[in-house]
Amino acid sequence: MTIIYDLPEYWDAKSRATIELAALVVGTALAPHTGLDPAASFEAVFGEQHVRYNGAIKYWAYSTGNKVIFRRGYVLLPLLVHEWGHTFDRRAKLQPSGLVVQITNLVNKARLWPGMHPFGLEGYDCNERWANLFADYCLQMLARNAAGDELRAWFGSNMGAWVEIARTR
């Protein structure tokens, strides 16, 4: 995994460990679709990723291009997985977020927590719903019920194609 810590002196060991664990969590979720180990899966889909701080941002974090920008002090594992969900969606040409609107009722029954960008928060849209769902999937936080099983099957039937699109970018 290639993670570049912009201004490396600002990144303590705990934050670095959280970021590296998040990359392995995401890579583990992608591994069945890449045929690679978790670290190589993350690298194949995301390539080089930069992390940086910006104390002036409005939210805890946001992603753009191959960067995740944090407000200092908010390096949280589910937050980073959520932000990499946005990155994945963009790399997969917005196909995942475009489809998530079709399964809204299923998502509402299968998710266990409101995610890092809850419904009703300013800017909530299908892209945020996708990033929350991606985090739920990667962190294995989908409900253990019929809706959760159906949503895991939906991921299983679509993720391979999305991974291929993201890898060929």
C-alpha positions in Angstrom: 0.0 0.0 0.0 1.3 3.4 -0.9 0.1 6.0 1.6 1.8 9.3 1.6 1.6 11.4 4.8 1.8 15.0 3.7 3.7 16.9 6.3 4.9 13.7 8.0 5.9 15.4 11.2 2.1 15.9 12.0 1.2 12.2 11.9 1.6 10.4 15.2 1.9 6.7 15.4 -1.7 6.2 16.4 -3.0 8.1 13.4 -0.7 6.2 11.1 -1.8 2.9 12.5 -5.5 3.8 12.1 -4.9 4.8 8.4 -2.9 1.6 7.7 -5.6 -0.5 9.4 -8.4 1.2 7.4 -6.5 0.4 4.2 -6.2 -3.2 5.2 -10.0 -3.3 6.1 -10.9 -1.9 2.7 -8.4 -4.2 0.9 -9.8 -7.2 2.8 -13.3 -6.4 1.4 -11.9 -6.0 -2.1 -9.6 -9.1 -2.0 -12.3 -11.6 -3.1 -12.9 -9.4 -6.2 -9.2 -8.8 -7.1 -7.7 -12.2 -6.3 -4.9 -10.5 -4.4 -4.1 -10.2 -0.7 -5.6 -7.2 1.1 -2.6 -4.8 0.8 -2.2 -5.6 -2.9 -6.0 -5.3 -3.4 -6.0 -1.8 -1.9 -3.0 -0.8 -4.0 -4.6 -2.2 -7.2 -7.9 -0.3 -6.7 -6.7 2.9 -5.0 -3.1 3.3 -6.1 -1.1 6.0 -4.2 -3.2 7.7 -1.6 -2.3 11.0 0.2 -3.5 12.0 3.7 -3.2 15.5 5.0 -4.6 17.9 7.6 -6.5 21.1 7.0 -7.8 22.8 10.2 -10.1 25.1 8.2 -12.4 22.4 6.6 -16.1 22.4 7.5 -16.5 18.6 8.1 -14.2 16.1 9.8 -12.8 14.9 6.5 -13.3 14.9 2.8 -11.8 13.2 -0.2 -10.7 14.5 -3.5 -8.7 12.8 -6.2 -6.3 10.6 -4.4 -6.3 12.6 -1.2 -8.2 12.4 2.1 -8.0 15.6 4.0 -8.8 15.6 7.8 -9.5 18.2 10.3 -6.8 17.7 12.8 -7.8 15.2 15.5 -10.4 13.3 13.5 -8.5 10.4 12.1 -11.2 7.7 12.7 -11.2 4.3 11.1 -14.9 4.4 9.9 -14.5 8.0 8.7 -11.5 7.1 6.5 -13.3 4.0 5.1 -16.3 6.2 4.4 -14.0 8.7 2.5 -12.4 5.9 0.6 -15.9 4.9 -0.4 -16.2 8.2 -2.2 -12.9 7.6 -3.9 -13.9 4.1 -4.9 -17.2 5.5 -6.3 -15.3 8.1 -8.4 -12.8 5.5 -9.6 -15.8 3.2 -10.6 -17.2 6.1 -12.6 -20.0 6.8 -10.1 -21.7 3.5 -10.9 -22.1 2.4 -7.3 -23.8 5.6 -6.1 -25.9 5.6 -9.2 -27.3 2.2 -8.4 -27.7 2.7 -4.6 -30.8 4.8 -5.2 -32.5 1.7 -6.6 -32.1 -0.2 -3.3 -33.0 2.5 -0.8 -35.6 0.5 1.0 -33.2 -2.5 1.3 -30.4 -0.2 2.6 -32.7 1.2 5.2 -33.5 -2.3 6.5 -30.0 -3.7 6.3 -27.8 -1.0 7.9 -27.1 -1.0 11.6 -25.8 2.6 12.1 -26.4 5.9 10.4 -22.8 6.2 9.0 -20.4 9.0 9.0 -22.7 11.3 7.1 -26.2 10.6 8.5 -29.5 11.2 6.6 -30.6 14.8 7.2 -27.1 16.2 7.5 -26.4 19.0 5.0 -25.2 17.5 1.7 -26.7 14.1 2.2 -27.3 12.5 -1.2 -26.8 9.2 -3.1 -23.0 9.7 -2.9 -23.1 10.0 0.9 -25.5 7.0 1.1 -23.0 5.0 -1.1 -20.0 6.0 1.1 -21.9 5.0 4.3 -22.9 1.7 2.7 -19.3 1.1 1.5 -18.2 1.6 5.1 -20.9 -0.8 6.4 -19.8 -3.4 3.8 -16.1 -3.1 4.5 -16.5 -3.0 8.2 -19.0 -5.9 8.1 -21.7 -3.8 9.8 -24.6 -4.9 7.7 -27.5 -6.4 9.7 -27.6 -10.1 10.2 -31.1 -10.4 8.8 -32.8 -11.1 5.4 -32.2 -7.5 4.2 -28.5 -7.6 5.2 -28.1 -11.0 3.4 -29.7 -9.5 0.3 -27.5 -6.5 0.5 -24.4 -8.6 0.9 -25.5 -10.6 -2.2 -26.0 -7.3 -4.1 -22.5 -6.3 -3.3 -21.3 -9.7 -4.3 -23.0 -9.5 -7.7 -21.8 -5.9 -8.4 -18.4 -5.4 -6.7 -16.3 -7.4 -9.2 -17.4 -5.2 -12.1 -16.9 -2.0 -10.1 -13.4 -3.2 -9.0 -12.5 -3.8 -12.6 -13.6 -0.3 -13.6 -11.7 1.2 -10.7 -8.6 -0.8 -11.5 -8.4 0.2 -15.1 -8.6 3.9 -14.5 
